[in-house]
């Protein structure tokens, strides 16, 4: 079965030691941080909250929680924390850890958050349960992962062809699977969380935008794996890059589904829904 013996994110692909990987992560943050921050605000994140940010990357959201939302502390967790300058921000601590390890238990938090993390883990179902168990009473779990509205039923264009090849390559090399992501609200309910909600955001693909640059960079880093699928060749990838950079291009980016649920049903109502 393809992907059964695949590697892991940060090993086979997207290795943190590769030149420019922090910049690629930051391009994704520029595309999605505003949406995540708005959800944290709506859920009431603020003074007195202790937060866990899983797969924190370069720490943009962790620092936003401290500097803009005014939370008390953020524990930023990643398997490689080289991009986190935790000492520069009061209240921010970095923890190098593998969240899939059986002994991962950093404490209990009012906010537990993971974005674009579980989709890359074969044990995603177990990890939803693990992260839910780290939510303190009256705390909230917020999980975000990718959904793709661009490939299955879309016309065959250079862009959609390369996107299909990319998802197949990610599945076969590092085990990425986004097929289950639309089930997030039901999965959080199964963990006993209350007042579960979900939202979907698909930023526009604008030439030269952070999101367009993110996908172009991601294609570059997965080029060999995409070619190995046999679905695309070099010329098709270059045509897709041209389409992505052209104002005449017409395509929908994969989006981000965010789901949340409270540890009890006694939490204060959202400021916005």
KEKEKOL-791119 format. One record per residue (C-alpha): chain; x, y, z. Coordinates in pm, whole numbers. Example, Ala and Ser with C-alpha at 12.3 -4.5 7.8 and 13.67 -1.06 7.14 Angstrom:
% KEKEKOL-791119
ATOM   ch     east    north       up
ATOM    A     1230     -450      780
ATOM    A     1367     -106      714
This chain:
% KEKEKOL-791119
ATOM   ch     east    north       up
ATOM    A        0        0        0
ATOM    A      156      336      -97
ATOM    A      269      538      201
ATOM    A      279      247      446
ATOM    A      655      272      483
ATOM    A      668      647      431
ATOM    A      886      878      634
ATOM    A      774     1172      843
ATOM    A      723     1542      789
ATOM    A     1057     1713      845
ATOM    A     1251     1404      745
ATOM    A     1169     1288      393
ATOM    A     1037     1632      301
ATOM    A     1042     1982      452
ATOM    A     1355     1925      657
ATOM    A     1415     2225      885
ATOM    A     1784     2235      798
ATOM    A     1704     2304      432
ATOM    A     1773     2659      320
ATOM    A     1457     2866      313
ATOM    A     1231     2627      508
ATOM    A     1164     2888      778
ATOM    A     1064     3131      506
ATOM    A      822     2879      355
ATOM    A      661     2831      696
ATOM    A      631     3206      740
ATOM    A      458     3238      401
ATOM    A      191     2999      529
ATOM    A      167     3200      849
ATOM    A      112     3521      653
ATOM    A     -175     3349      470
ATOM    A     -348     3200      774
ATOM    A     -239     3370     1099
ATOM    A     -504     3640     1078
ATOM    A     -778     3376     1054
ATOM    A     -639     3174     1344
ATOM    A     -596     3486     1556
ATOM    A     -955     3591     1489
ATOM    A    -1076     3250     1607
ATOM    A     -868     3274     1927
ATOM    A    -1017     3617     1992
ATOM    A    -1368     3488     1932
ATOM    A    -1309     3209     2180
ATOM    A    -1197     3457     2444
ATOM    A     -822     3384     2464
ATOM    A     -670     3647     2687
ATOM    A     -521     3736     3026
ATOM    A     -476     3445     3263
ATOM    A     -478     3181     2990
ATOM    A     -202     2921     2968
ATOM    A     -169     2792     2611
ATOM    A      -12     2502     2425
ATOM    A       83     2555     2060
ATOM    A      169     2224     1895
ATOM    A      379     2230     1580
ATOM    A      458     2592     1649
ATOM    A      692     2640     1352
ATOM    A      850     2983     1372
ATOM    A      626     3086     1662
ATOM    A      420     3357     1493
ATOM    A       93     3252     1658
ATOM    A      256     3186     1994
ATOM    A      394     3539     1996
ATOM    A       59     3682     1883
ATOM    A     -115     3512     2175
ATOM    A      128     3673     2418
ATOM    A      173     4014     2262
ATOM    A     -175     4083     2123
ATOM    A     -416     3857     2310
ATOM    A     -229     3905     2637
ATOM    A     -232     3542     2751
ATOM    A      -19     3445     3050
ATOM    A      206     3180     2893
ATOM    A      251     2981     2574
ATOM    A      435     2650     2554
ATOM    A      542     2612     2190
ATOM    A      611     2251     2098
ATOM    A      784     2112     1791
ATOM    A     1008     1819     1707
ATOM    A     1264     2078     1599
ATOM    A     1252     2417     1771
ATOM    A     1542     2583     1590
ATOM    A     1306     2849     1446
ATOM    A     1170     2948     1789
ATOM    A     1354     3230     1966
ATOM    A     1156     3170     2285
ATOM    A     1380     3382     2506
ATOM    A     1293     3696     2309
ATOM    A      927     3694     2419
ATOM    A      828     3698     2788
ATOM    A      594     3410     2866
ATOM    A      704     3198     2569
ATOM    A      875     2865     2633
ATOM    A      991     2622     2366
ATOM    A      976     2246     2413
ATOM    A     1146     2006     2174
ATOM    A      927     1698     2180
ATOM    A      758     1433     1969
ATOM    A      387     1462     2042
ATOM    A      330     1106     1921
ATOM    A      547      965     2201
ATOM    A      342      770     2458
ATOM    A      480      981     2744
ATOM    A      400     1320     2591
ATOM    A      214     1504     2868
ATOM    A      322     1866     2912
ATOM    A       34     1961     3142
ATOM    A     -313     2109     3112
ATOM    A     -396     2430     2927
ATOM    A     -688     2667     2869
ATOM    A     -604     2661     2497
ATOM    A     -457     2365     2311
ATOM    A     -388     2443     1946
ATOM    A     -240     2259     1648
ATOM    A     -243     2383     1289
ATOM    A     -140     2178      984
ATOM    A        4     1911     1213
ATOM    A     -231     1614     1247
ATOM    A     -283     1582      871
ATOM    A       81     1473      846
ATOM    A       53     1205     1118
ATOM    A      -64      850     1054
ATOM    A     -177      832     1416
ATOM    A     -398     1140     1377
ATOM    A     -698      980     1544
ATOM    A     -500      896     1856
ATOM    A     -348     1244     1857
ATOM    A     -690     1409     1860
ATOM    A     -762     1216     2179
ATOM    A     -420     1303     2323
ATOM    A     -459     1675     2260
ATOM    A     -816     1672     2393
ATOM    A     -685     1518     2715
ATOM    A     -450     1817     2762
ATOM    A     -736     2069     2774
ATOM    A     -803     2200     3125
ATOM    A    -1159     2225     3260
ATOM    A    -1335     2512     3085
ATOM    A    -1056     2515     2826
ATOM    A    -1081     2478     2450
ATOM    A     -916     2263     2184
ATOM    A     -859     2429     1844
ATOM    A     -740     2217     1552
ATOM    A     -680     2328     1193
ATOM    A     -583     2125      888
ATOM    A     -604     2148      512
ATOM    A     -903     2069      296
ATOM    A     -874     2053      -83
ATOM    A    -1159     2179     -297
ATOM    A     -934     2212     -599
ATOM    A     -863     1869     -735
ATOM    A    -1118     1590     -733
ATOM    A    -1394     1749     -941
ATOM    A    -1211     2045    -1090
ATOM    A    -1123     2073    -1460
ATOM    A     -779     1943    -1551
ATOM    A     -550     2245    -1568
ATOM    A     -175     2267    -1504
ATOM    A     -253     2391    -1152
ATOM    A     -503     2117    -1058
ATOM    A     -288     1847    -1217
ATOM    A       12     1948    -1010
ATOM    A     -198     1981     -695
ATOM    A     -325     1625     -743
ATOM    A       31     1505     -789
ATOM    A      144     1698     -481
ATOM    A     -116     1540     -252
ATOM    A      -31     1194     -384
ATOM    A      341     1260     -336
ATOM    A      289     1380       21
ATOM    A       78     1076      100
ATOM    A      334      835      -41
ATOM    A      645      999      108
ATOM    A      542     1132      451
ATOM    A      194      990      501
ATOM    A       -7     1310      467
ATOM    A     -381     1244      459
ATOM    A     -647     1518      445
ATOM    A     -940     1294      352
ATOM    A    -1065     1281      711
ATOM    A    -1033     1653      793
ATOM    A    -1400     1743      716
ATOM    A    -1497     1500      996
ATOM    A    -1327     1716     1261
ATOM    A    -1649     1841     1428
ATOM    A    -1775     1484     1474
ATOM    A    -1435     1367     1597
ATOM    A    -1425     1639     1863
ATOM    A    -1775     1542     1975
ATOM    A    -1653     1182     2010
ATOM    A    -1390     1310     2253
ATOM    A    -1664     1446     2478
ATOM    A    -1605     1811     2395
ATOM    A    -1895     2056     2410
ATOM    A    -2012     2350     2199
ATOM    A    -1815     2218     1903
ATOM    A    -1791     2448     1603
ATOM    A    -1605     2464     1274
ATOM    A    -1526     2706      994
ATOM    A    -1356     2695      656
ATOM    A    -1127     2956      503
ATOM    A     -978     2947      152
ATOM    A     -759     3253       82
ATOM    A     -752     3386     -274
ATOM    A     -467     3288     -502
ATOM    A     -323     3626     -601
ATOM    A       -2     3641     -805
ATOM    A      290     3721     -579
ATOM    A       87     3677     -259
ATOM    A      230     3486       38
ATOM    A       -4     3195      -36
ATOM    A       92     3173     -404
ATOM    A      459     3187     -308
ATOM    A      398     2920      -42
ATOM    A      256     2677     -298
ATOM    A      530     2750     -550
ATOM    A      794     2685     -283
ATOM    A      614     2371     -167
ATOM    A      606     2238     -523
ATOM    A      978     2305     -556
ATOM    A     1049     2108     -239
ATOM    A      827     1818     -345
ATOM    A      928     1819     -713
ATOM    A     1115     1488     -708
ATOM    A      836     1318     -514
ATOM    A      575     1457     -756
ATOM    A      772     1336    -1057
ATOM    A      797      992     -895
ATOM    A      417      961     -895
ATOM    A      419      957    -1275
ATOM    A      130     1205    -1281
ATOM    A      336     1504    -1392
ATOM    A      657     1589    -1570
ATOM    A      889     1890    -1544
ATOM    A      706     2080    -1819
ATOM    A      370     2042    -1643
ATOM    A      513     2168    -1316
ATOM    A      656     2472    -1490
ATOM    A      323     2543    -1661
ATOM    A      151     2522    -1323
ATOM    A      402     2766    -1173
ATOM    A      333     3004    -1461
ATOM    A      -43     2972    -1405
ATOM    A        4     3040    -1034
ATOM    A      203     3357    -1108
ATOM    A      -27     3485    -1382
ATOM    A     -314     3734    -1328
ATOM    A     -500     3527    -1589
ATOM    A     -493     3220    -1368
ATOM    A     -824     3105    -1219
ATOM    A     -796     2855     -937
ATOM    A     -902     2789     -581
ATOM    A     -638     2725     -317
ATOM    A     -668     2441      -72
ATOM    A     -827     2587      237
ATOM    A     -802     2551      612
ATOM    A    -1074     2391      821
ATOM    A    -1068     2491     1188
ATOM    A    -1269     2306     1450
ATOM    A    -1296     2376     1820
ATOM    A    -1461     2230     2127
ATOM    A    -1472     2305     2499
ATOM    A    -1373     2066     2775
ATOM    A    -1697     2146     2961
ATOM    A    -2017     2324     2863
ATOM    A    -1970     2594     3126
ATOM    A    -1732     2811     2922
ATOM    A    -1824     3170     2850
ATOM    A    -1993     3226     2512
ATOM    A    -1786     3323     2209
ATOM    A    -1740     3692     2144
ATOM    A    -1805     3621     1776
ATOM    A    -1918     3303     1605
